[in-house]
Amino acid sequence: MISIFKDIFEYQFLKNAVLAAFLVSIAAGIIGTYITSRRLVFLSGGITHASFGGIGIAYYMGISPVIGAIVFSVLSAFGIEVLSHRKNIREDSAIGILWAFGMAVGIIFIFLTPGYAPNLMSFLFGSILTVTNSDLIYLIILNLVVILFFILFYRQILYIAFDQEFARSQKIPVNFFNYILIAFIAIAIVLSIRVVGIILLISLFTVPPTIANVFSNHFGKIIFWSILISFIGAFIGLLLSYSINIPSGAAIVVVFVLMFGIVKSVSVLFQHINRKKKLKVIIDK
């Protein structure tokens, strides 16, 4: 274990991986809290898989797959938002349509790409050890913008997350905020793909806030705990994957789920103990 910590400070790719884990934890903690509060987990899954279409088109056109994924994901997110407001199309149906469409487009364009097919393992299953300096710069910019936006419009976001009708009664432009927030979700998802991959990414934005919700029901505190839990889980998963040579994305997700199981079990145990204490007090009276 000591040698692993020594390697982290010695090798640049491990330094990048740890920094990426920290930066992604900030974005996932903030955005993930909004996703779980609004119950947009399925939406985030749809955006995640739709981004594969942008990756395929980008490879075909010879441009950065990250740029292609961001553009395609944001457009898909807006498409879901528009379709879900139509009375004759349910939101889950709109998500399912664009989910499948994005994956299909990605597969077709990758097949049509001249020469050898690109290695997509890092996009599908994650590879935090391959994070580049450009990826880190993108994450830093995203975090700065998201943090500033949530600080400036915290009250409006809080109202929208829990009661959109009340938010409208307070003269808040709900639809405008929804489009901005859904764009943040799409961009954060794409920039986090390197960590756990398209297949497992939904867990990064849902498990830490769910764990944090065990500790608190306060929106701001859930964000704080989500960031902390995300980083701890990602860091432990990174150490695990590096030490026993297993895929980093899968290792991180397994750690998240184990953390959830432990926290939830301890919470249930404490609740049981407290109920017994209260029952004993009532009986003694």
C-alpha positions, -999 to +999 in steps of 0.1 A: +000+000+000+029+024+008+044+017-026+011+027-043+011+061-025+047+065-035+038+058-072+010+084-070+036+112-063+061+097-088+042+091-119+024+119-138-005+097-151-014+088-115-012+124-104-036+132-132-059+104-122-061+116-086-067+152-097-094+139-121-111+120-093-112+152-072-125+174-100-151+149-112-162+145-075-170+182-074-190+182-106-207+149-098-215+160-062-232+192-072-249+180-104-257+146-089-275+162-060-297+181-084-303+150-105-314+129-075-335+157-060-353+162-094-355+124-099-337+127-132-317+095-129-332+079-160-327+112-179-290+112-170-287+076-182-303+086-215-279+115-220-249+093-211-257+067-237-268+093-263-233+108-260-219+077-278-234+091-310-213+123-307-182+102-301-188+081-332-195+112-354-163+129-340-142+099-349-156+098-384-150+136-389-115+134-373-122+158-345-120+155-307-144+129-294-150+150-263-163+180-283-185+157-304-199+140-273-206+174-256-225+188-287-245+156-293-253+152-256-265+188-251-287+186-282-300+152-271-308+167-236-326+196-252-345+172-274-356+152-244-367+184-227-387+195-257-403+161-264-412+155-227-433+187-227-455+174-255-487+159-241-487+129-265-451+118-257-441+106-222-407+117-208-395+081-204-404+073-240-385+104-252-355+094-232-356+058-245-359+070-281-328+093-279-309+067-258-312+041-285-307+067-313-275+080-299-260+045-294-271+035-330-256+066-346-223+061-327-220+024-339-228+034-375-203+062-377-176+042-360-182+014-385-179+039-414-147+055-400-118+047-425-089+026-413-087+008-380-117+011-357-108+034-327-103+018-292-135+028-274-129+008-242-120+039-222-152+056-233-174+025-226-159+013-194-137+042-182-100+045-178-091+072-153-054+064-157-056+077-193-068+112-183-050+139-202-041+175-192-068+187-216-094+166-198-083+182-165-086+217-180-121+210-192-131+197-158-116+228-140-136+251-163-168+231-158-164+232-120-157+269-119-188+277-140-211+252-121-199+264-087-205+301-096-239+293-111-251+274-081-238+301-057-255+329-077-289+310-082-289+286-052-324+297-041-339+294-076-323+260-081-335+247-048-371+257-056-369+241-091-354+209-077-382+203-052-413+222-064-414+237-099-450+250-095-439+270-064-409+282-083-432+295-111-453+313-084-422+331-073-417+344-109-387+322-115-381+314-153-383+276-147-380+266-183-349+288-188-332+273-158-342+238-168-324+242-201-293+256-184-292+228-158-298+201-183-269+214-204-247+213-173-258+177-167-249+168-203-215+184-202-207+170-167-216+136-179-194+137-210-164+151-191-168+123-165-169+095-190-131+088-187-136+080-150-161+052-151-172+050-187-206+053-205-219+019-192-213+027-155-214+065-154-250+068-140-237+054-107-212+083-103-241+108-103-266+089-082-248+067-056-229+094-037-259+118-033-280+088-022-254+080+005-252+116+015-290+117+018-286+092+047-267+119+067-288+149+058-319+162+040-305+196+035-297+204-001-265+222+006-252+196+030-260+168+006-238+185-020-210+187+005-213+151+015-217+140-021-184+156-031-166+141-002-181+106-007-174+108-045-137+116-040-132+090-013-149+063-034-131+073-066-097+074-048-102+040-031-114+026-064-083+040-082-060+025-056-078-009-059-076-009-097-040+000-097-029-025-070-047-056-084-048-045-121-086-044-127-106-018-147-107+015-128-143+023-137-157-010-124-135-008-093-149+027-084-185+017-089-180-014-067-165+008-040-195+032-043-220+004-039-201-012-010-200+023+007-238+026+002-244-009+017-222-002+047-237+033+054-273+021+049-267-010+072-253+012+099-281+037+095-308+010+098-290-005+129-289+029+146-326+035+138-334+001+153-314+009+185-332+042+188-366+027+184-358+002+211-346+030+234-378+050+228-400+019+234-381+012+266-387+047+278-424+044+271-427+011+289-408+024+319-432+054+321 
